[in-house]
Amino acid sequence: MKISARNQLKGKVVSIQEGAVNGIVVIDIGGGNEISATISMTAVKELGLQVGKEAVAVIKATSVMVGLPD
């Protein structure tokens, strides 16, 4: 599959918090960094996501917020 989004972060699923409609998927992208996404439980099941499975976080946004640490 080819997609236009350039921000693709490869990693491994470290947790899936299942809800009634949505799930929170956390992916370890290395270097002590994790990224999380809220996706539908239908998508979790259709993708066959499981802890330990490799996955790619794809980020396509029209705006990005930037902050500074305290």
N, C-alpha and C positions, 0 to 999 in steps of 0.2 A: 504494500500500500504506500502510495506517495501522497504527502500532504504539504500544504504551503507553509504551515507553522514552522519557524526556524528554531524555536525554543523547545528542544526535546531533551529531557533529562532521564537518562537510563538508570535503573536501580532495581532494588528488590522490595517486594511488599513486606512490611514488617508488622502491620496490623490492619484489621478491618473491623470497624465498629458498626455492627449491623443495627439498623433502625427499622421501623415499620415500612417506610417508603424509601429513605435514602441511607447510604452507608458512607462512613468516613474512611477513606483508604489512605494509609501512610506508606510512603515509599522512601527507603534509605537511598539517597543519591551519592553517598560516599563523602569522605572528609568530615564525618560527624554531622552531616546535614540531612535533614528529612523534609519532605514536602507532603502536604496532605491535600486531598480533594474530596469534596462531597459529590457523590454521584448516585444515581438511582440504584436500588437493589436489583432491578431488572438488568442494568448494565453490569453490575458486579457478577451476576450469575451468567449472563451471556458471554462475558469475557473469560469466565472461569477463573476469576481472581482468587488466589489463595496465598496465605502467608508463606514466604519463601520463594514464590514465583517471580521471575523477572518481569518487569513492566516498564513502560515509558510514560513519564508525565509530559503531556504536550500542552504548552501554554500559548494561547492566542488571545491577546487582549488589546483593546483600543486605548486603554489608559493604564498606567502603572504608577503606584504610589511609592514614594521614596521617603525614608525616615532616617533619623540618626539615633544611635544608641545613647542611653542616658549616661 
